Amino acid sequence: MRKMVVWCALLASVLLVAGCAPKTASKAKTSGPAQAEAKPEASVKDEIKVELPLETAVFSNGKTMPLTIGIGSAAAHGPGDPDNVVYFLTDRGPNIDCEEDTELIGMDLCPKGKIFPTPQFTPSLFKIALDFASGKANVLETIPLKDSANKPITGLPNPLQDTELAFSTAGKPIALDPNGLDSEGLVKMADGSFWIADEYAPSLVHVAPDGRILERLVPQGVAKQLKGSTYPIVEAFPAIVAKRKLNRGFESVAASPDGKYLYTMLQSPLAHPNQDAYKKSRNVRIFKLDSKTKHVIGEYVYTLDDPSTFKKDNEKKARKQDDVRISEMVAYDNDKLIVLERISKTTKLYAISLQGATNIQGKWDSETTSLELVDDLAKAGITPVSKKIVWNTDERSGYPSKIEGVAVVGPGKLVVVNDNDFGIEGDTTKTRLVTVSLP
């Protein structure tokens, strides 16, 4: 039995002992922002702090590191679910960049790549009932991701042409896993299934209600690199998408309220034709898919903000364009979405619309073109998606850094959550669930 099952059971018992009883909930009235005149709140009003124990990592020099479960990589409220029930998602599991091992561990364990203190970790969904009145959360269900044979998968890197190496706490190489996912975006469908955005390939992953992976949609040419995967692989995205910068693949996914369309967005511009293009570009690609055929039917351009506009992130040093990224989105109408744009301390929510934007599908997807090098979109005949700011933590106080998850739970009411990186940097990175009211 994998350790995943053990800590899930432990987690449930710990929360129940703490008295985290589920709140009697009403049904959600709508899945989109209401058109009200009220202004967004200026500071944190309702908050739940969550600290879910995982295990203590032990390194070869004797250094120990208590880890907690990071459930804040994404959040989603399902159609018909009670207002206070939200699904949260972990990413690939605890990991430490080899360039930071001396600082965090006190020794140099690896030259380049990631250290995985818990390589057996299974990316998972958490169904949680939130009671903001008491400040408590109750885990109703834990759903580990599994392959076609119901065997739990790992969060280890894939054997791709452009990938990361993995190392143990003793600095030993860990085999790459074609099944591994770095899960970062989440939406729940009306039939109870989920779509998850993965940064590795990058890919969209269709998941059954019990966590079994039904299929993984990847860029053209990537399926053969995932030879040995024990769940279906489908090439659905243009090959150019595989040129994502490492750790900057798909981090968001949304579904139209009627379930007909899926939307996904790269976290950053592609590294095409080179790394310099990724570092300087502000042009991020959004894809629209038919949810039945799984075919891409639209590709659009989202323009990132200038890094200087993220005030809290610029207090100690000037931030660069490649610090800006997209971490979440949720659809509140067909082709209308809320998008989370951030660096770390500053988080912005934008209302965007694909209506009126140029569908560039097929026009900028070849090796001979580079959307990322286009400085003047209008001159190139491209109208980007419209965007309107609706929430900015620079104008508020008390909100956590690195907010990555957003779930719409009622008329104009959202729940946001931060990614605590499994507590690798200590108690300063606890998971915090906070409500947000939008006009």
C-alpha positions, -999 to +999 in steps of 0.1 A: +000+000+000+014+033-010+021+060+016-006+081-001-033+060+014-017+062+048-014+100+050-049+104+035-064+084+063-043+102+089-054+135+075-090+127+077-087+115+113-067+146+123-093+170+109-122+151+124-106+151+158-100+189+155-138+192+151-139+203+115-175+193+109-190+201+075-213+231+074-249+226+063-248+242+029-271+256+004-270+251-034-250+275-056-273+299-075-249+308-102-214+300-115-205+335-126-198+370-111-230+390-104-235+425-118-236+445-086-225+480-077-205+470-045-168+475-046-144+446-039-133+443-002-101+461+008-087+435+031-091+399+042-126+393+057-131+355+058-102+331+060-093+295+068-058+284+076-050+248+067-020+228+078-022+192+066+008+170+077+026+149+051+059+135+064+093+147+074+120+145+047+154+133+059+185+142+038+219+125+037+235+152+058+210+146+086+189+177+077+152+172+084+123+191+068+087+187+080+064+188+050+027+197+047+003+189+019+000+217-006-036+218-019-035+252-034-023+247-070-059+250-082-095+252-069-128+244-085-165+245-075-186+219-093-220+224-109-247+217-084-223+214-054-231+232-022-217+267-019-192+257+008-178+226-010-147+232-031-123+209-048-086+216-044-056+202-062-020+194-053+008+197-079+035+171-084+046+170-048+074+185-027+104+194-048+136+215-044+155+231-072+191+219-074+202+255-076+187+261-041+198+229-024+227+245-005+205+273+008+176+250+019+194+218+028+229+229+036+247+208+010+250+205-028+231+173-037+227+177-075+240+199-104+207+207-122+171+195-119+148+189-089+151+170-056+119+150-048+119+143-011+088+121-015+091+105-050+062+082-042+038+112-038+006+110-058-010+142-072-045+143-057-078+161-055-093+172-021-130+177-017-133+201+012-163+216+031-154+251+042-169+268+073-156+303+073-177+312+104-156+288+125-125+290+104-124+253+099-122+229+069-134+193+067-119+169+041-149+150+027-129+130+001-094+125-011-090+115-048-056+102-058-049+103-096-046+068-111-038+051-144-061+029-164-054+000-141-063+021-110-026+023-100-017+056-084+006+077-106+035+099-094+044+135-099+079+127-113+090+144-146+083+128-179+110+115-203+105+143-227+131+159-251+130+190-229+126+179-193+141+180-158+162+154-140+150+140-107+171+132-076+165+117-042+173+131-008+206+113-011+214+130-044+208+097-064+190+099-098+154+089-099+139+073-130+117+096-151+080+085-153+059+087-185+028+087-163+039+116-141+019+148-139+026+183-126-011+191-120-018+228-118-053+237-131-087+222-123-123+223-135-152+200-125-177+190-152-215+184-148-210+146-152-186+146-122-154+142-141-126+166-140-102+183-164-067+190-151-040+212-166-005+197-165+027+217-169+050+189-180+040+181-216+021+205-214-013+187-214-049+186-204-059+155-185-095+141-184-101+124-150-130+102-139-148+110-106-127+083-089-094+098-101-088+074-129-072+091-159-093+087-190-070+104-215-042+130-217-042+156-245-007+165-255+010+185-283+017+168-317+048+147-316+048+142-278+030+109-276+060+089-287+081+105-259+056+091-234+061+055-245+052+032-216+024+054-202-004+032-188-033+055-198-044+068-232-024+096-248-040+118-275-021+144-296-045+174-297-025+205-295-002+220-322+035+208-319+047+244-312+031+241-277+058+217-267+082+246-268+069+258-235+096+270-210+103+243-184+078+247-155+057+271-176+033+249-194-005+248-189-014+260-154-051+268-160-082+252-174-118+262-175-151+250-190-180+271-204-211+270-181-228+247-207-199+224-208-195+226-245-160+243-245-128+239-226-102+267-223-066+264-214-037+288-213+000+286-211+016+301-180+040+321-200+050+329-236+067+300-254+104+297-256+103+301-294+124+306-313+147+308-283+149+315-246+153+353-252+118+353-268+103+338-237+120+362-214+109+393-232+076+385-248+042+394-233+021+373-257+005+342-241-016+317-261-051+307-250-067+276-266-104+268-270-114+232-275-147+214-283-152+193-251-168+164-271-143+161-300-113+173-280-103+193-310-088+228-308-112+252-324-096+285-314-063+301-304-061+336-291-035+360-276-035+373-240-012+402-233+007+401-200+010+432-179+043+451-176+062+437-145+065+472-130+028+473-124+031+445-097+039+470-069+044+447-039+067+425-060+088+455-070+094+468-034+128+452-030+140+448-066+128+455-101+110+425-115+115+412-151+089+404-177+095+366-174+085+369-137+049+376-148+027+345-152-008+331-155-019+307-127-056+302-130-088+309-149-125+302-146-153+307-172-184+326-162-200+326-197-191+314-232-158+329-241-157+351-210-133+342-182-117+354-150-079+351-153-054+352-125-022+370-134+006+373-108+042+374-099+043+364-062+032+390-037+009+408-062-021+390-076-045+405-102-078+391-114-089+401-149-123+397-166-114+388-202-134+381-234-125+362-265-153+379-284-138+403-309-103+388-305-084+373-335-085+336-338-049+329-348-053+291-350-029+277-376-014+310-385+014+312-358+019+275-350+047+267-374+085+266-367+089+295-392+067+320-373+071+334-338+041+351-321+065+356-292+087+380-312+057+402-322+059+436-304+031+453-323+001+429-325-020+454-344+006+457-371+006+419-374-032+419-378-039+405-343-065+418-318-057+402-284-085+393-259-099+422-240-091+424-203-105+444-175-091+445-139-116+434-113-093+427-083-057+436-073-040+426-040-018+458-043-049+477-033-056+453-004-040+440+027-036+406+044-038+384+013-013+356+009+015+355-016+015+330-045-022+327-049-028+300-076-064+287-071-097+305-078-132+290-074-165+308-080-188+296-053-218+320-056-229+353-071-198+375-071-182+353-044-149+336-050-125+315-028-088+319-035-060+297-022-022+300-022+003+273-031+023+267+001+050+246-018+044+218+007+060+239+035+095+236+021+104+271+032+088+267+067+058+281+085+057+312+065+040+293+037+009+278+053-022+272+030-047+300+033-083+299+019-097+334+016-131+347+002-132+374-023-162+395-033-164+410-068-188+436-082 
